[in-house]
Amino acid sequence: DGPCENLVSSSAYNEMVDEVIKLLKGKTDDLIKDLKSRMQTAVENLEYEKAAELRDKIDQLNSISSKQKIVNDDDEDRDIFAVAYEGKDSTCAVFNIRSGKLIGKKQLKLAIEEGEELSNIYSAAIKFYYGDQVEIPREVIVEIPPEDSDALTEWLRMKSNRKTKIFVPQRGDLKSLVKMCKENAILQLKEIQLQKMKNLGNVSYSVSALQRDLRLKTLPRKIECFDISNLQGTDTVASMVVFEDGKPKKSLYRKFIIKSVEGPDDFSSMQEVIERRYTRLRDEAQPLPDLIMVDGGKGQLSSAVEILDNLGFSNYNIIGLAKRLEEVYLPNNSDPELIPKTSSGLKLLQQVRDEAHRFAITFHRERRSKRTIKSELTDIKGIGTSIAKKLLEIFGSVDSIKKAAADDLVKAVGKKKTELLLQYFNNK
């Protein structure tokens, strides 16, 4: 979370980044010193809750610091590798243990292909690290075995002129050290992603991740998403929500009452709303959004694509997001895209889809409510929608209004409206 999501202030965000950087560089003592100074300032300003949070951070850092000085009983020399990656972003943390003591930490930035197997990334990391003139210990510890473990072991033996073992610990201190190394790698990856966000200005990381996931030529800074809502084919409506730079732009939301479709036909309803929306954009010479999105799978997507093609659009990006398995579909491809479930880009799509669904459901309920009010009370001459709604809010139902005492009706809507109501119900 960061300032792009409006969850923290810029100053607090910068403090968080500074803390991460110091932690990654092993400057734990400096970080503890800074936190103690800030805690003292908070106490002096009577900000006791903030001071307590800083105290807890200091305790956690002291714990980390003590763990990073663990001495193994066997006094062995070993290096520990742990990889963290998302998409094409990858980093490897390396712990250097000599005579059983953790004496150093390194960070490797790795260039990988999207979808690369983790075992291949470990192999590349080991080759990259020991390709330089660095000391090769007797043990190289990894989270999972590299793809070519035997060949790597022989390569390390030839470089060091002694036997080196590559293995995965199953328990004990070494397994704990692998876990700690992995946590460092994850922190390093977050730092890389934070830097990317900084370089992108106001664009959130999820937007750039979505560009990567969908292989788009440009950033999907503006997304328009459509959803259809009806109840057994009645009161069918559609919603359009807009996200800019990963955030909802509610002033650009639109509601549509489906006019040309009878019964439960979501495909035709989607075609109507897509045609109405983008005919208007075409006629007004307005640009298309960076990404069009429909709530649904291959069928809904094909319906929308057909309309866009008929309108003469050729250069557009559109996807469908199916609810059941959260699968993303692209035009002219019957198979869903293979996007990792943990991807920030997929999470953004889910957020946009859920917002479109919420907006459509809300509008549909409003329509049904108005239709109910209109059919039951607004037939009474002189009773409009607003009065009918007020009566239903107070009395709950038409039957309760009919049974209500005249004095209660007068209190609710006045004497004149009460006379109209009584006259109507008495003559019915």
C-alpha positions in Angstrom: 0.0 0.0 0.0 1.3 3.5 -0.8 0.3 7.1 -1.6 -1.1 5.9 -5.0 -3.9 4.1 -3.0 -4.4 7.2 -0.7 -3.8 5.0 2.3 -0.8 6.8 3.8 0.7 10.3 3.6 3.7 11.0 1.4 5.9 11.6 4.4 4.9 8.4 6.1 5.4 6.5 2.9 8.9 7.9 2.4 9.7 6.9 6.0 8.6 3.4 5.2 10.8 3.2 2.1 13.8 4.5 4.1 13.2 1.9 6.7 13.1 -0.9 4.1 16.3 0.4 2.4 18.2 0.5 5.7 17.0 -3.0 6.6 18.0 -4.4 3.3 21.5 -2.8 3.5 22.0 -4.3 7.0 22.0 -1.0 8.7 19.8 -2.3 11.5 21.6 -0.4 14.3 21.1 2.9 12.4 17.5 2.1 11.9 17.0 1.3 15.5 18.7 4.6 16.4 16.4 6.6 14.1 13.3 4.9 15.5 14.4 5.6 19.1 14.8 9.3 18.2 11.3 9.4 16.6 9.8 7.5 19.6 11.2 10.1 22.0 9.8 12.9 19.8 6.4 11.2 19.8 6.5 11.0 23.6 7.4 14.7 24.0 4.4 15.5 21.7 2.1 13.3 23.8 1.6 11.0 20.7 1.5 7.9 22.9 -0.1 5.6 20.3 2.6 6.4 17.8 5.3 6.0 20.4 4.0 2.5 21.2 4.0 1.5 17.5 7.7 2.7 17.2 8.6 0.8 20.4 7.1 -2.4 18.9 9.1 -1.8 15.7 12.3 -1.4 17.8 11.6 -4.7 19.6 11.1 -6.5 16.3 14.3 -5.1 14.8 16.3 -6.1 17.9 14.9 -9.6 17.5 15.9 -9.6 13.8 19.4 -8.3 14.7 20.0 -11.0 17.2 18.9 -13.7 14.7 21.3 -12.3 12.1 24.2 -13.1 14.3 23.4 -16.8 14.8 26.4 -19.0 15.1 26.0 -22.6 14.0 27.5 -25.3 16.1 29.3 -27.0 13.2 31.3 -23.8 12.2 30.8 -24.6 8.6 31.2 -22.2 5.7 28.1 -21.9 3.5 26.1 -19.5 1.3 22.3 -19.4 1.3 20.3 -18.4 -1.8 16.6 -17.4 -1.8 14.6 -16.1 -4.8 11.5 -13.8 -4.9 9.9 -13.0 -8.2 6.7 -11.6 -9.9 6.4 -11.4 -13.6 9.7 -10.3 -15.0 10.8 -8.8 -11.7 13.2 -11.1 -9.8 15.7 -10.8 -7.0 17.9 -13.2 -5.1 19.1 -12.7 -1.6 22.4 -14.3 -0.6 23.5 -14.9 3.0 27.3 -15.5 3.6 27.9 -17.7 6.6 31.6 -18.3 7.6 32.6 -20.4 10.6 28.9 -20.6 11.5 28.5 -16.8 11.7 26.4 -14.7 9.3 28.9 -12.1 8.1 27.3 -10.7 5.0 24.2 -10.3 2.8 24.1 -9.7 -1.0 21.3 -8.8 -3.4 21.3 -10.1 -7.0 18.9 -8.5 -9.6 18.1 -11.1 -12.2 16.8 -10.7 -15.7 14.2 -13.5 -16.3 11.5 -14.4 -18.8 7.9 -14.2 -17.6 6.8 -17.7 -16.4 10.3 -18.9 -15.8 10.6 -22.0 -13.6 11.9 -21.3 -10.1 14.5 -24.1 -10.4 15.9 -22.4 -13.5 16.0 -19.0 -11.7 18.1 -20.6 -8.9 20.5 -22.1 -11.4 20.9 -18.7 -13.1 21.5 -17.0 -9.7 24.2 -19.4 -8.6 26.0 -19.2 -12.0 25.8 -15.4 -11.9 27.0 -15.1 -8.3 29.9 -17.5 -8.6 30.8 -16.4 -12.1 32.7 -13.5 -10.4 35.8 -14.0 -8.4 34.1 -14.8 -5.1 34.9 -17.4 -2.5 33.0 -20.6 -3.0 32.1 -22.3 0.3 31.7 -26.0 0.9 27.9 -25.8 1.1 25.4 -23.9 -1.1 22.0 -24.0 0.4 18.8 -23.3 -1.6 15.0 -23.3 -1.2 14.5 -25.8 -4.0 17.1 -27.8 -6.1 18.4 -26.0 -9.2 17.4 -27.4 -12.6 20.9 -28.8 -13.3 22.1 -29.5 -9.8 24.6 -32.2 -10.7 26.2 -30.1 -13.5 26.3 -27.0 -11.2 28.0 -29.0 -8.4 30.7 -30.1 -10.9 31.1 -26.5 -12.2 31.6 -25.2 -8.6 34.1 -28.0 -7.9 36.2 -27.1 -10.9 36.1 -23.4 -10.0 37.1 -23.9 -6.3 39.3 -27.0 -6.7 37.3 -28.7 -3.9 34.0 -30.4 -3.4 31.0 -28.2 -2.9 27.6 -29.6 -2.0 24.2 -28.0 -3.1 21.3 -29.1 -0.9 17.9 -28.2 0.6 17.7 -28.3 4.4 14.6 -30.0 5.8 14.7 -28.8 9.4 16.6 -27.0 12.1 18.7 -23.8 12.0 19.5 -24.1 8.4 15.9 -24.3 7.3 15.2 -21.2 9.5 18.0 -19.4 7.8 16.6 -20.2 4.4 13.3 -18.8 5.6 15.0 -15.6 6.8 16.9 -15.3 3.5 13.6 -15.7 1.7 12.0 -12.9 3.7 15.0 -10.6 2.7 14.4 -11.5 -0.9 10.8 -10.6 -0.7 11.7 -7.2 0.9 14.2 -6.6 -2.0 11.5 -7.4 -4.5 9.2 -4.9 -2.9 11.9 -2.3 -3.0 12.3 -2.9 -6.8 8.5 -2.6 -7.2 8.4 0.6 -5.1 11.1 2.1 -7.3 9.1 1.3 -10.4 6.1 3.0 -8.9 8.2 6.1 -8.2 9.4 6.1 -11.8 5.9 5.8 -13.1 4.7 8.9 -11.1 1.0 8.7 -10.3 0.6 5.3 -11.9 0.2 2.5 -9.4 2.2 -0.7 -9.6 -0.9 -2.7 -10.3 -1.4 -0.7 -13.6 2.1 -1.5 -14.8 1.6 -5.1 -13.7 -1.6 -5.3 -15.7 0.2 -4.0 -18.8 2.7 -6.8 -18.4 0.1 -9.5 -17.8 -1.9 -8.6 -20.9 1.1 -7.7 -23.0 -0.3 -4.3 -23.8 1.7 -1.7 -25.8 0.6 1.1 -23.5 -0.2 1.5 -19.9 -4.0 0.8 -19.2 -4.3 4.1 -17.3 -8.0 4.4 -18.2 -10.2 1.3 -17.9 -14.0 1.1 -18.7 -15.8 -1.9 -17.4 -19.4 -3.1 -18.1 -21.8 -5.3 -16.2 -25.4 -6.4 -16.8 -27.9 -6.9 -14.0 -31.5 -8.2 -14.1 -33.9 -10.4 -12.2 -35.3 -13.2 -14.3 -35.1 -11.0 -17.3 -36.9 -8.0 -15.8 -35.7 -4.4 -15.3 -32.4 -5.2 -17.1 -29.8 -2.5 -16.6 -26.1 -2.1 -17.3 -23.3 -0.3 -15.5 -20.1 1.3 -16.7 -17.4 2.1 -14.1 -14.2 3.9 -14.9 -10.8 3.5 -13.2 -8.0 5.9 -13.9 -4.4 5.1 -12.8 -5.8 2.2 -10.7 -8.4 4.2 -8.8 -12.2 4.6 -9.4 -13.3 7.8 -11.1 -16.9 7.9 -9.9 -17.7 11.1 -11.8 -17.3 9.2 -15.0 -19.6 6.3 -14.0 -22.6 5.7 -16.2 -26.0 3.8 -15.9 -27.9 2.3 -18.8 -31.5 1.1 -19.0 -31.6 -1.7 -21.5 -34.3 -0.9 -24.1 -34.0 -3.3 -27.0 -33.8 -6.7 -25.2 -36.7 -8.6 -23.7 -36.1 -11.5 -21.2 -32.8 -12.7 -19.7 -30.4 -12.2 -22.6 -27.1 -10.9 -21.2 -25.2 -11.2 -24.5 -27.7 -9.0 -26.4 -27.9 -6.6 -23.4 -24.1 -6.3 -23.5 -24.2 -5.6 -27.2 -26.7 -2.8 -26.7 -24.7 -1.0 -24.0 -21.4 -1.3 -25.9 -23.0 0.0 -29.0 -24.6 3.0 -27.2 -21.4 3.9 -25.3 -19.0 3.7 -28.2 -21.2 5.0 -30.9 -21.3 8.2 -28.8 -17.5 8.3 -28.4 -17.1 7.7 -32.2 -19.6 10.4 -33.1 -18.0 12.9 -30.7 -14.5 11.9 -31.9 -13.5 11.0 -28.3 -10.7 8.5 -27.8 -11.3 5.0 -26.6 -10.1 4.0 -23.1 -6.8 2.2 -22.8 -8.7 -1.0 -21.9 -12.3 -2.1 -22.2 -13.5 -4.8 -19.9 -16.7 -6.9 -19.8 -17.9 -8.9 -16.8 -18.1 -12.4 -18.4 -16.2 -15.0 -20.3 -15.8 -15.8 -24.0 -19.5 -15.3 -24.9 -19.8 -11.8 -23.4 -16.4 -10.8 -24.9 -17.4 -12.0 -28.4 -20.6 -10.0 -28.2 -18.7 -6.8 -27.4 -16.0 -7.4 -30.0 -18.7 -7.9 -32.7 -20.2 -4.5 -32.0 -16.8 -2.7 -31.8 -15.9 -4.1 -35.1 -19.2 -3.1 -36.7 -18.7 0.4 -35.4 -15.4 0.6 -37.3 -13.0 0.4 -34.4 -9.8 -1.5 -35.2 -7.2 -0.4 -32.6 -8.6 -1.2 -29.2 -7.9 -3.4 -26.2 -10.7 -5.5 -24.7 -10.9 -8.4 -22.2 -13.5 -10.5 -20.4 -13.2 -11.6 -16.8 -15.2 -14.7 -16.0 -16.5 -14.9 -12.4 -16.3 -18.6 -11.7 -12.6 -19.2 -12.0 -11.4 -15.6 -12.3 -10.3 -16.4 -15.9 -9.2 -13.6 -18.2 -10.1 -13.9 -21.9 -8.7 -12.1 -24.9 -10.3 -11.8 -28.4 -9.7 -14.6 -30.8 -8.4 -17.0 -28.1 -10.6 -19.7 -26.7 -8.2 -20.4 -23.8 -7.9 -18.1 -20.8 -4.7 -16.1 -20.2 -2.3 -17.7 -17.7 -2.0 -14.9 -15.2 -0.7 -15.7 -11.7 -3.4 -15.6 -9.0 -1.1 -13.4 -6.9 -0.5 -10.8 -9.7 -1.3 -7.2 -8.8 -2.6 -6.8 -12.3 -5.2 -9.6 -11.8 -6.2 -8.1 -8.5 -6.8 -4.7 -10.1 -9.1 -6.4 -12.7 -11.0 -8.1 -9.9 -11.4 -4.8 -8.1 -12.7 -3.1 -11.3 -15.1 -6.0 -12.0 -16.5 -6.1 -8.5 -17.1 -2.3 -8.6 -19.0 -2.6 -11.9 -21.1 -5.4 -10.4 -21.8 -3.4 -7.2 -22.8 -0.4 -9.3 -25.1 -2.5 -11.6 -26.8 -4.2 -8.6 -27.4 -0.9 -6.9 -29.0 0.6 -10.0 -31.1 -2.5 -10.6 -32.5 -2.3 -7.1 -33.3 1.4 -7.5 -35.2 0.7 -10.7 -37.2 -2.1 -9.1 -38.0 0.0 -6.1 -39.2 2.9 -8.3 -41.3 0.5 -10.4 -43.0 -0.9 -7.3 -43.7 2.5 -5.9 -45.1 3.7 -9.2 -47.4 0.7 -9.8 -49.0 0.8 -6.3 -49.3 4.4 -5.2 -48.6 6.9 -8.0 -51.9 5.9 -9.7 -53.5 8.1 -7.0 -54.0 11.6 -8.5 -51.9 14.1 -6.7 -49.5 11.5 -5.1 -46.1 11.7 -6.8 -43.1 9.4 -6.6 -41.5 11.4 -3.7 -44.7 11.3 -1.6 -45.2 7.6 -2.4 -41.6 6.8 -1.4 -42.0 8.8 1.9 -45.2 6.9 2.8 -43.5 3.5 2.2 -40.5 4.5 4.2 -42.7 5.4 7.2 -45.4 2.7 7.0 -43.5 -0.1 5.2 -46.3 -1.2 2.8 -49.4 -0.1 0.9 -51.5 -2.4 3.1 -50.1 -0.6 6.3 -50.9 2.8 4.7 -54.4 1.7 4.0 -54.9 0.7 7.7 -53.2 3.7 9.1 -55.1 6.3 11.3 -55.9 9.5 9.5 -53.9 11.5 12.2 -50.8 9.5 11.4 -51.2 10.1 7.7 -51.6 13.8 8.3 -48.4 13.9 10.4 -46.6 12.1 7.5 -47.8 13.9 4.4 -50.2 16.7 5.5 -54.0 17.1 5.4 -54.5 17.6 1.7 -52.5 14.5 0.7 -54.3 12.5 3.4 -57.7 13.4 2.0 -56.5 12.2 -1.5 -55.3 8.9 0.0 -58.5 8.3 2.0 -60.7 9.1 -0.9 -58.8 6.7 -3.1 -58.7 3.8 -0.6 -62.4 4.3 0.4 -63.5 4.1 -3.3 -61.4 1.1 -4.1 
